[in-house]
């Protein structure tokens, strides 16, 4: 009877990561896209005509019933509407936590968000909640800019509109660089730009996007020596079972507006339509 959110990463509560206040990278249950089976016995719980169907990232939530490891299930407030808070299980919490838990922008600071998809919009929402005074959205798709205002973005930069590097454009806009940046694209060039656009002395850049396997991050060591900080994050540094119930409470207290992240609601039978809309960026 419990209301729960299933999560693609987990929290066993026993390993060194789970016992550390500084990590959410559970040794047992962190994301594994190759596993496809239950940890206990190495077998799947699904089959069709005698052939196994494998578990996707430990959740298999595109089914009416599923079997999950207890460490990947977060018990939440039963009054929370499941058709709304379900989106907190992945990208929204990732972007929100990347800003609030990792970048930690001081009140009145300037924050740059690279990539204005769902994760980037959640990162902007985190900057808004934290009290940033300027939230600059960077994206190659200018059609996203107007929507991003609802999530706190105050200004926008389209790299295609400039003949100089984006980090230089941002430095000129902000008297030397932004206080914090959050990269949500997975594009290696955007990652470098996000790091190099923060202010020397105190700037912090947070990488959220996942790059392709052969990507390499290249920047001059002086960027570090000049006291810029580069951080990475996984699931916004939230421990799923410990922290997700509190994120749901943010929604229940109307401090986090989840509805504006939801553009369409389609029945389960039309799941392929939902994928089509996602691929079209609609």
N, C-alpha and C positions, 0 to 999 in steps of 0.2 A: 503493500500500500504506500510505501514511501515515494515521494516525487524526487527524481534524480536527473542529473545531467551526465551523460556519458562523455568521456574525454579521451582523445587520441593519445594522451600521455597519462602517466599515473603517479600515484604516491603510495608506496608500500608502508611508509612510516617507520621502517626498520633500518634502512641502509644509511651510510654516512651522508649522502646527499639529503635524504628526507630529514635526518636529524640536524642538519645544518640550517641555520637561519638565513644563510646566504645563497642557498641553491634550491632549485626545483627539478633538478636533473636526476630523477629516480634511477638507481642502478638497474632495478628489476623491470620497470615499466615505462621507461622513456620510449618515445616513438621508434617503432621498428617497422618499416614498410615492407620488409622481406619476410617477416615471420609467418603471418597468415594462419597460425594455429594457436590453440590455448597453451599457456605456459605449463600448466600442471601435467598434462600427458602428451603434449606435442601433437594433438589431434584437433580437427575441425569439429564444430558442433552442427554444421549444415551439410546437406547432401541433396543431390537430385539424381534420380535413377541409379542410386548406388555410388555415384561419383561425388567426392568431396567438393564443397564450395568453400573457399578460404575466407578468413576474416580480414576485412580491410582495416588497417591500423588499429587492430584490437577492439573495434567498436561494431562494425557491420550494422550501422544504424539505418541503412536503406532497406530495412525489412520490418515487418510488423512485430516480430519478436526477435530477441537477440540474447546471446549469452556473453557475459563480460567478466573480466577479472574484477574482483571487488575493489581493488585499488584504483580502478579507472572510473569509478562511479561516485559522483558528488551528491550527497543528500542536501536538498534545498527546501526553502520555505514552501509548504504545500499550497499557499495562497497565490504564489507566482504563476502567471499564465504560461503554460508550457510552450504554446505556439509562438510566444515572444522570446522568452528567456533561453530557448534552445540555441539561439545564435551566439550566446555567450560561451559556448563550449569550444570555440575555435578562434576565428579571426578577430572578433570584437575584443575579447579579453587580451589577445596577443598585442594588439595595437594600443589599447588602453593602458595595459601594464607596462609596455615599453616606455611610455611617457611618464606615468605616475610612479612606477616602482624603480625604473632604471635611469631615465634621463633626469627625473626629479627637477623640473624647471622651477626656479623661484618665482614668487608672485611678481608680476610686472615684467617678466623676461620675454625675450624674443625666441620663437621656436620655428624651425623650418621642417616641413614634412615632405619627404620625397616619395611620391606615388600616392594618388588619391583614390585607390580602390577601397574596399571595405576596411582593410587593416589600417591603411593610411588615414581614413576618416576617423577610425576609432582612436588613432594616435592624436589626431587633432582634437577630438573630444576630450582626451586626457589632458591636453595642454590647456583647453578651455576650463576644465574643472580645476586645474592647478592654479589658474589665475594669470596665465600668460597674457601680456598686453598686445603682442603682435604674433600672429600665427601665419606663416608664409607657406602656401601650398605650391609644390613644384610638380608639374606633370606635362607630358607631351600631348595630352588630350585636353584641349581647352573646353570641351563640352562638360567636363567634370567640375569646372570652377564654380558655377553658380550653386550647384547642389552642395559643394563643400562649405559654403558660407553657413549653412545650417549647423555645421559641426564645429564652428568657431573660427574657420579660416578668415583672415582679414585682408590678405593680399595674395597675389598669385604670380608665378613666373613660369612661362613656357620656354624651355631651353631653345626651342626652334626659332623663337623671336629674337635671339641674340647671337652676335658673331663673336662673343667672348665666352670663356668658361663660366658655367653657372656659379661656381664658388666665388668668382670675381664679381659677378652681378650682385650676389647676396652680400658680399663684403661692402660693396659700394652703397647698398640699400640700408645697411645696418651699422655704419661707422666702424668697420673692421671685422665684422662677422657676427653670426647669431650666437646666442647663449647656449642653445641646445638644438640638435638636429636628430630626426628619427627617419631612418631609411626603410621604406616598405615596398621595394620593387624587386629585389633579388638581382638587379642589374649591377654588374661590378663597377661600371663607370659611375653610376649613381651613388654607390657606396663610397667611392673615393671622393666624389664631390661633397657628400654629406659630411665626411670627416674634415675635408680641407676648408669647408665654409664656416666652421665654428671659430669663435674668437680665441686668439691666443691668450694664455694666462688662466682661463677658466672654462673655455668651451668644452662641451661633452657631446659626442656623436654616438648614437645607438643604432646598431645594425639589426634589422628584423628579417629582411628578405633572405631567401635561400638561393645562393648562386648556383650555377651549373658546376658540375664536378671538377672541371679543369680550370676554373677561375682562379686568378691570383690577384691579391690586393697589393698595389704598388703605390707608395707615397714616399716623400723624402723624410728621412729620420728627424730633420729639424722640426717638422710639424709636431712631433712628440716632444722634442726637447724644448719647444716653445710653449709647453704646458697645455697642449690640447689632449683630451682624453677620448679614447675609442673603446666602446663597450659592445658586447653582443648580448642578445637575450633570446630565450626560448619560451614560448607561451607567456610572454610578458612577465617572467619571473613569478608567476602565480603557482603555488602548490595546489593542485586541483581540488583535493578533498578539503583542505584547510581553508583555502581562500575563495573558491568559487561561490560558496554560500554568501560570503560578504559582498561579492560583486552583484549577486542577485538582489541583495538588500539595497544596494545603491539604486537599482532600478525601482524597487518597491517604494523607496523614499523620494522618487522622482528626481534624483540627482543625476541619473544617467538615463537618457532617452533612447530606448532600444528601438521603438517603432520606426524612427527615421532611417534605420539601417535596412528595413525590410521594404523592398520595392514590389515584390509579387508574392502571392500565396497561391500555390497550385496543389491539386490533390495528388496523392501518391501515385495514382495511375498515370499522371502526366509528368513524371519525373524527368523524362527526356526533353520535354519542353523547357523545364527549368534549366537544364544543362545548356540548351540552345541559347536561352536568354543570357546566361552567364558568359558564354563564349562571345556573344555579340556585344558584351559590355552594357547590356540594358537592365 
